Amino acid sequence: METLDISLARMALLYGLCLLPWSLLWLIGAQLSRDIGLSILRMTLQLGLVGIYIKTLFTLNHPWLNAAWILIMLIVADFSILRRAGLRVRYFLLSCFTAVAVSILLSTAYLVVLIIQPAHFYDARYIVPLAGMILGNCMQGNVIALERFFSAVRKNQNEYTTYLMLGASRWEALLPYFRQAVKAAINPSIANMATMGLVSLPGMMTGQILGGSDPWIAVKYQIAIMICIFTSTTLATIINLKLSLPIAFNDFDMLNEQLFADCNR
C-alpha cells in the first residue's frame, strides 16, 4: 500500500486554496498580502531544497553526512531560540548549543539505538527525521523558558534584589522564576500528551498511516517520539537556563542588561 502522489498540476490547484484566506484578510484590511506571499514562497523553496537534500541523505546514508546535517539543524535552531528569546547570540550561543545538543542527541540516540534498533544506528531514514521532530518541539520550549525567565527577572528586579539583601543566594532568589519558566516550557508537551488521540491525530502518526504503515506501528512510534520530545524539552530548558546564569549575571549577582537584544530600544 503506497501513498498516492500529488501531481504538479494538483499542487498548483492546492495553492489556489490560499486565495480564500488571502481574500478574506484583504477584505477586512489586514494588509498581510506581502507577508503571506513571502511566507508561502519561502516555505515552498525551503521545503523543496530540504526534500532534495534529504533524498540525497537517504541515498548516500553516510554517517558523517548525516551528522553534518544534524549539526546544521542544531546551529540554526540555537540562533532562532536566542533571537526569539531576545538574547544576544554571541554571549549565549555556546551555552544554548550545549544544552540543546546534549538533550537532542541523548533522546535521539536512546530512541534509535535502544528502542528502534535499525541495522545501522546512523541510518538517515530514522535519525534525521526523528532528530528533526524532537529538535523542532524542543526549540519552542527553550524559547518560552528563556524569554519567560529573563522577562520575569527584569520585571521583578526589586523583588529579586530584596531576596539577595535578606541573605538569599543568587540561586535561591532566582528559583521561583526558574520554576515558572520550566513549567511554561513543558506545559505544551504535557497538554499534548494528555489530549493526543482524543483532540487530534498527531502528525507523525498520520504521516505513517498515509505512508502505508500499520496503525499499531504508527501508534508506537508516536508514543516514542512524544516521550523523547518531553524528555529533551525538559532537559534542554533546565540545562540552558542553568548555563545561562553565569553569563547573564555579574559578580554582584546583578543582571547585565547589555546581554539582551532589546537593551538599546
PLY file of the C-alpha trace (Angstrom):
ply
format ascii 1.0
element vertex 265
property float x
property float y
property float z
element edge 264
property int vertex1
property int vertex2
end_header
0.00 0.00 0.00
1.68 3.19 -1.20
0.86 6.83 -0.60
-0.79 8.46 -3.62
1.43 11.02 -5.32
0.26 14.58 -5.96
0.96 15.80 -9.48
2.35 19.26 -10.22
-1.00 20.30 -11.69
-2.80 19.33 -8.50
-0.13 21.08 -6.43
-0.88 24.25 -8.38
-4.57 23.70 -7.64
-3.68 23.31 -3.95
-2.05 26.75 -3.87
-5.36 28.11 -5.10
-6.85 27.28 -1.71
-4.69 30.08 -0.22
-6.74 32.60 -2.21
-9.68 32.12 0.18
-8.00 33.30 3.43
-5.94 35.78 1.41
-9.12 37.39 0.00
-10.84 37.47 3.39
-7.84 39.17 5.02
-7.72 41.69 2.18
-11.43 42.46 2.60
-11.02 43.27 6.30
-7.97 45.42 5.55
-5.46 43.22 7.34
-2.58 44.23 5.00
-0.85 40.86 5.16
-0.73 40.07 1.44
3.02 40.62 1.15
3.82 38.63 4.30
1.59 35.74 3.25
3.05 35.64 -0.25
6.64 35.68 1.02
5.89 33.03 3.64
4.34 30.67 1.08
7.21 31.26 -1.34
9.86 30.68 1.34
8.09 27.56 2.59
7.95 26.14 -0.94
11.60 26.86 -1.75
12.94 25.75 1.62
10.96 22.50 1.74
11.83 21.80 -1.89
15.55 22.17 -1.21
15.29 20.17 2.01
13.40 17.43 0.16
16.19 17.20 -2.42
18.87 17.16 0.27
17.11 14.58 2.44
16.60 12.32 -0.59
20.36 12.58 -1.16
20.97 11.77 2.52
18.78 8.69 2.30
20.53 7.55 -0.89
24.10 8.01 0.35
23.33 7.20 4.01
26.82 8.21 5.13
27.31 8.69 8.90
29.37 11.89 8.57
26.92 13.44 6.13
24.02 12.61 8.46
25.92 14.05 11.43
26.70 17.23 9.46
23.00 17.75 8.71
22.05 17.32 12.36
24.80 19.78 13.35
23.41 22.34 10.90
19.91 21.85 12.33
21.24 22.39 15.87
23.10 25.59 14.97
20.15 27.08 13.08
17.82 26.16 15.96
20.13 27.82 18.51
20.24 31.07 16.55
16.44 31.02 16.29
15.99 30.28 20.01
18.21 33.14 21.16
16.82 35.70 18.73
13.21 34.87 19.58
14.04 34.92 23.30
15.60 38.39 22.97
19.13 37.33 23.97
22.33 38.36 22.23
23.62 35.41 20.22
27.35 35.98 20.73
27.04 35.68 24.51
24.64 32.75 24.83
25.33 30.65 21.71
27.72 28.19 23.35
25.54 27.57 26.41
22.40 27.21 24.28
24.12 24.88 21.81
25.44 22.70 24.64
22.05 22.38 26.31
20.10 21.65 23.13
22.72 19.32 21.64
23.03 17.21 24.79
19.28 16.76 25.17
18.57 16.13 21.47
21.44 13.71 20.91
20.65 11.83 24.11
16.95 11.40 23.30
17.54 10.56 19.63
20.31 8.07 20.40
18.18 6.42 23.08
15.24 6.09 20.70
17.21 4.90 17.66
19.87 2.70 19.29
17.90 1.12 22.15
14.28 1.21 21.03
14.09 1.07 17.21
17.43 -0.70 16.65
17.92 -0.32 12.87
20.71 -2.23 11.12
22.89 0.90 11.29
22.43 3.38 14.14
23.24 6.28 11.77
20.52 5.29 9.27
19.31 8.58 7.78
15.78 7.23 7.38
15.42 7.17 11.16
17.94 9.53 12.72
17.33 12.60 10.54
13.50 12.91 10.72
13.36 11.82 14.37
16.06 14.28 15.45
14.30 17.00 13.45
10.94 16.36 15.11
12.44 16.32 18.60
14.50 19.44 17.91
11.55 21.38 16.50
9.48 20.87 19.63
12.46 21.34 21.95
13.26 24.65 20.26
9.85 26.09 21.09
10.19 25.04 24.73
13.59 26.73 25.03
12.28 29.97 23.55
9.47 30.01 26.11
11.78 29.15 29.03
14.47 31.73 28.28
12.04 34.51 27.40
9.82 33.83 30.41
12.73 33.54 32.86
14.63 36.68 31.91
11.45 38.72 31.44
10.35 37.75 34.95
13.72 38.64 36.49
13.84 42.00 34.71
10.24 42.78 35.62
10.77 41.84 39.27
14.21 43.36 39.84
13.17 44.91 43.15
11.80 41.62 44.45
14.92 39.75 43.33
17.20 42.36 44.95
15.20 42.15 48.18
15.78 38.39 48.35
19.51 39.00 47.95
19.56 41.68 50.66
17.77 39.31 53.03
20.62 36.82 52.66
19.43 34.58 49.82
21.96 33.25 47.35
21.60 34.03 43.67
20.12 30.58 43.05
17.66 30.86 45.94
16.50 34.28 44.73
16.09 33.08 41.14
14.45 29.72 41.89
10.80 30.95 41.76
11.34 32.44 38.28
13.29 29.35 37.23
10.41 27.04 38.21
7.84 29.18 36.41
9.92 29.26 33.22
10.45 25.48 33.15
6.75 24.84 33.80
5.78 27.19 30.99
8.18 25.41 28.63
6.96 21.87 29.27
3.25 22.60 29.71
2.54 22.34 25.93
4.16 18.88 25.83
2.16 17.74 28.85
-1.07 19.08 27.34
-0.33 17.40 24.00
0.31 14.04 25.65
-2.86 14.32 27.76
-5.15 15.02 24.78
-3.40 13.16 21.96
-5.73 10.84 20.08
-8.84 12.48 21.54
-8.48 16.08 20.40
-6.27 15.48 17.36
-4.37 12.85 15.44
-0.67 13.74 15.66
1.32 14.49 12.54
3.86 11.67 12.76
1.18 9.03 13.28
-0.96 10.41 10.46
2.04 10.55 8.14
2.96 6.93 8.81
-0.61 5.76 8.25
-0.77 7.70 4.96
2.56 6.09 4.08
1.05 2.63 4.47
2.25 1.68 7.96
0.13 -0.46 10.23
-1.81 1.83 12.63
-0.40 -0.01 15.66
3.16 0.61 14.47
2.28 4.27 13.90
0.88 4.49 17.44
4.07 3.03 18.93
6.26 5.47 17.05
4.07 8.40 18.09
4.28 7.40 21.76
8.05 7.04 21.42
8.52 10.45 19.81
6.30 12.20 22.38
8.27 10.71 25.28
11.51 11.82 23.63
10.12 15.33 22.99
9.05 15.68 26.61
12.40 14.39 27.89
14.56 16.52 25.61
12.50 19.68 26.22
12.74 19.28 29.99
16.47 18.54 29.93
17.30 21.29 27.45
15.36 24.02 29.24
16.84 23.22 32.65
20.41 22.92 31.32
20.01 26.00 29.14
18.75 28.15 32.00
21.43 26.88 34.40
24.25 27.52 31.90
22.92 30.99 31.14
23.09 32.18 34.76
26.87 32.74 34.98
26.70 34.62 31.68
23.69 36.81 32.45
24.65 37.84 36.00
27.77 39.69 37.09
29.91 39.10 40.20
27.47 41.17 42.25
24.52 38.94 41.18
23.03 41.74 39.11
21.57 41.14 35.66
23.73 42.51 32.82
21.29 44.42 30.63
23.80 44.64 27.77
23.21 40.95 27.03
19.65 41.49 25.86
18.77 42.29 22.28
16.25 44.96 23.29
18.52 46.80 25.73
19.06 49.72 23.34
15.46 50.07 22.25
0 1
1 2
2 3
3 4
4 5
5 6
6 7
7 8
8 9
9 10
10 11
11 12
12 13
13 14
14 15
15 16
16 17
17 18
18 19
19 20
20 21
21 22
22 23
23 24
24 25
25 26
26 27
27 28
28 29
29 30
30 31
31 32
32 33
33 34
34 35
35 36
36 37
37 38
38 39
39 40
40 41
41 42
42 43
43 44
44 45
45 46
46 47
47 48
48 49
49 50
50 51
51 52
52 53
53 54
54 55
55 56
56 57
57 58
58 59
59 60
60 61
61 62
62 63
63 64
64 65
65 66
66 67
67 68
68 69
69 70
70 71
71 72
72 73
73 74
74 75
75 76
76 77
77 78
78 79
79 80
80 81
81 82
82 83
83 84
84 85
85 86
86 87
87 88
88 89
89 90
90 91
91 92
92 93
93 94
94 95
95 96
96 97
97 98
98 99
99 100
100 101
101 102
102 103
103 104
104 105
105 106
106 107
107 108
108 109
109 110
110 111
111 112
112 113
113 114
114 115
115 116
116 117
117 118
118 119
119 120
120 121
121 122
122 123
123 124
124 125
125 126
126 127
127 128
128 129
129 130
130 131
131 132
132 133
133 134
134 135
135 136
136 137
137 138
138 139
139 140
140 141
141 142
142 143
143 144
144 145
145 146
146 147
147 148
148 149
149 150
150 151
151 152
152 153
153 154
154 155
155 156
156 157
157 158
158 159
159 160
160 161
161 162
162 163
163 164
164 165
165 166
166 167
167 168
168 169
169 170
170 171
171 172
172 173
173 174
174 175
175 176
176 177
177 178
178 179
179 180
180 181
181 182
182 183
183 184
184 185
185 186
186 187
187 188
188 189
189 190
190 191
191 192
192 193
193 194
194 195
195 196
196 197
197 198
198 199
199 200
200 201
201 202
202 203
203 204
204 205
205 206
206 207
207 208
208 209
209 210
210 211
211 212
212 213
213 214
214 215
215 216
216 217
217 218
218 219
219 220
220 221
221 222
222 223
223 224
224 225
225 226
226 227
227 228
228 229
229 230
230 231
231 232
232 233
233 234
234 235
235 236
236 237
237 238
238 239
239 240
240 241
241 242
242 243
243 244
244 245
245 246
246 247
247 248
248 249
249 250
250 251
251 252
252 253
253 254
254 255
255 256
256 257
257 258
258 259
259 260
260 261
261 262
262 263
263 264
